[in-house]
Amino acid sequence: MSKPAKPAPKGDPVPVVVRQAEERDKDRLVEIMDACWEATWMPFMPPAVPARYRNENLGRAFVENAWQTCRVAEDTTGKHGVTGFSFLLDKQIKTIQVPPKMQHRGVGRALLEDAEAELAKAGHASAYVECDVFNARAAVFYRAMGYEETGRIDTDMLGYKLATHVFEKPLGSK
Ligand SMILES: CC(C)(COP(=O)(O)OP(=O)(O)OC[C@H]1O[C@@H](n2cnc3c(N)ncnc32)[C@H](O)[C@@H]1OP(=O)(O)O)[C@@H](O)C(=O)NCCC(=O)NCCS
């Protein structure tokens, strides 16, 4: 039987403030997207998928389309700059991305709490997030943050079929 994956070591907490993204953040958002893509999704995909991501410069394309609705976490000590971002669409948290070096240091929690506050402010009673089944770390994160699986769906990432958890959390609950 194979050994269970070792949990990532917990690093020193990074204090952040979460704010609306600005145009000056765009290059950093692309770096974060690319780093997360490389570490999280690429290892699970057949080679055609990463090739398409690279050739079509999909990290940059996403940021050019979506930066104005992203929220960014900025390190308040000034040491690391922008350390992650979230992207919301209606009641859905479309993604939260924290680059590998900054993970497990409280940044994702700050972004998720901010996203929930934004959704509540917009009048939504619950938050909804999809998380690919192979992405065990993200599933641990959402469960630890009070999300419950309400279903599983089949999704498509650049032509690659994936099973995906649907997680939801009533807002106002902890
Ligand atoms: C999923 C992700 C957003 C989590 O962000 P993070 O900054 O690492 O999370 P935090 O440090 O704020 O952790 C919050 C809680 O989640 C749990 N958690 C997070 N990372 C964990 C890990 N590696 N092992 C075990 N628990 C973990 C813990 O309960 C943690 O609370 P604690 O620090 O009090 O123990 C981040 O790993 C990421 O960006 N991954 C790549 C992109 C991705 O998969 N995004 C999600 C797409 S749906």
The ligand as an SDF file (V2000), in Angstrom:
LIG
                    3D

 48 50  0  0  0  0  0  0  0  0999 V2000
   -5.7870   25.8140   -1.3140 C   0  0  0  0  0  0  0  0  0  0  0  0
   -5.0010   27.0730   -0.9260 C   0  0  0  0  0  0  0  0  0  0  0  0
   -5.7580   28.2980   -1.4710 C   0  0  0  0  0  0  0  0  0  0  0  0
   -4.9260   27.1750    0.6020 C   0  0  0  0  0  0  0  0  0  0  0  0
   -4.2630   28.3870    0.9460 O   0  0  0  0  0  0  0  0  0  0  0  0
   -3.2070   28.4630    2.1330 P   0  0  0  0  0  0  0  0  0  0  0  0
   -2.7070   29.8590    2.2240 O   0  0  0  0  0  0  0  0  0  0  0  0
   -2.2030   27.4020    1.9410 O   0  0  0  0  0  0  0  0  0  0  0  0
   -4.1390   28.1110    3.3910 O   0  0  0  0  0  0  0  0  0  0  0  0
   -4.0040   28.6260    4.9270 P   0  0  0  0  0  0  0  0  0  0  0  0
   -2.5700   28.6130    5.3310 O   0  0  0  0  0  0  0  0  0  0  0  0
   -4.7270   29.9020    5.1040 O   0  0  0  0  0  0  0  0  0  0  0  0
   -4.7500   27.4430    5.7110 O   0  0  0  0  0  0  0  0  0  0  0  0
   -6.0510   27.5390    6.2810 C   0  0  0  0  0  0  0  0  0  0  0  0
   -6.3940   26.1850    6.8710 C   0  0  0  0  0  0  0  0  0  0  0  0
   -6.5000   25.1950    5.8390 O   0  0  0  0  0  0  0  0  0  0  0  0
   -5.8600   23.9540    6.2530 C   0  0  0  0  0  0  0  0  0  0  0  0
   -4.6620   23.7410    5.4150 N   0  0  0  0  0  0  0  0  0  0  0  0
   -4.1430   24.5780    4.4770 C   0  0  0  0  0  0  0  0  0  0  0  0
   -3.0630   24.0250    3.8890 N   0  0  0  0  0  0  0  0  0  0  0  0
   -2.9040   22.8030    4.4530 C   0  0  0  0  0  0  0  0  0  0  0  0
   -1.9740   21.7360    4.2810 C   0  0  0  0  0  0  0  0  0  0  0  0
   -1.0040   21.8220    3.3690 N   0  0  0  0  0  0  0  0  0  0  0  0
   -2.0810   20.6290    5.0460 N   0  0  0  0  0  0  0  0  0  0  0  0
   -3.0820   20.5290    5.9650 C   0  0  0  0  0  0  0  0  0  0  0  0
   -3.9960   21.5330    6.1830 N   0  0  0  0  0  0  0  0  0  0  0  0
   -3.9120   22.6300    5.4340 C   0  0  0  0  0  0  0  0  0  0  0  0
   -5.4960   24.1260    7.6920 C   0  0  0  0  0  0  0  0  0  0  0  0
   -6.5980   23.7490    8.4920 O   0  0  0  0  0  0  0  0  0  0  0  0
   -5.3050   25.6420    7.7860 C   0  0  0  0  0  0  0  0  0  0  0  0
   -5.5280   26.1620    9.0720 O   0  0  0  0  0  0  0  0  0  0  0  0
   -4.3000   26.2210   10.1310 P   0  0  0  0  0  0  0  0  0  0  0  0
   -3.2090   26.9900    9.4390 O   0  0  0  0  0  0  0  0  0  0  0  0
   -4.9050   26.9310   11.2830 O   0  0  0  0  0  0  0  0  0  0  0  0
   -3.8780   24.7950   10.3690 O   0  0  0  0  0  0  0  0  0  0  0  0
   -3.5360   27.0260   -1.4670 C   0  0  0  0  0  0  0  0  0  0  0  0
   -2.9510   25.8060   -1.0690 O   0  0  0  0  0  0  0  0  0  0  0  0
   -3.4370   27.1530   -2.9920 C   0  0  0  0  0  0  0  0  0  0  0  0
   -3.4860   28.2540   -3.5410 O   0  0  0  0  0  0  0  0  0  0  0  0
   -3.2430   26.0320   -3.6960 N   0  0  0  0  0  0  0  0  0  0  0  0
   -3.0050   26.0480   -5.1560 C   0  0  0  0  0  0  0  0  0  0  0  0
   -4.1870   26.5680   -5.9520 C   0  0  0  0  0  0  0  0  0  0  0  0
   -5.4630   25.8580   -5.5730 C   0  0  0  0  0  0  0  0  0  0  0  0
   -5.5140   24.6340   -5.4880 O   0  0  0  0  0  0  0  0  0  0  0  0
   -6.5220   26.6580   -5.3440 N   0  0  0  0  0  0  0  0  0  0  0  0
   -7.8440   26.1450   -5.0300 C   0  0  0  0  0  0  0  0  0  0  0  0
   -8.5880   25.9910   -6.2900 C   0  0  0  0  0  0  0  0  0  0  0  0
  -10.2820   25.6110   -6.0260 S   0  0  0  0  0  0  0  0  0  0  0  0
  1  2  1  0
  2  3  1  0
  2  4  1  0
  2 36  1  0
  4  5  1  0
  5  6  1  0
  6  7  2  0
  6  8  1  0
  6  9  1  0
  9 10  1  0
 10 11  2  0
 10 12  1  0
 10 13  1  0
 13 14  1  0
 14 15  1  0
 15 16  1  0
 15 30  1  0
 16 17  1  0
 17 18  1  0
 17 28  1  0
 18 19  1  0
 18 27  1  0
 19 20  2  0
 20 21  1  0
 21 22  1  0
 21 27  2  0
 22 23  1  0
 22 24  2  0
 24 25  1  0
 25 26  2  0
 26 27  1  0
 28 29  1  0
 28 30  1  0
 30 31  1  0
 31 32  1  0
 32 33  2  0
 32 34  1  0
 32 35  1  0
 36 37  1  0
 36 38  1  0
 38 39  2  0
 38 40  1  0
 40 41  1  0
 41 42  1  0
 42 43  1  0
 43 44  2  0
 43 45  1  0
 45 46  1  0
 46 47  1  0
 47 48  1  0
M  END
$$$$
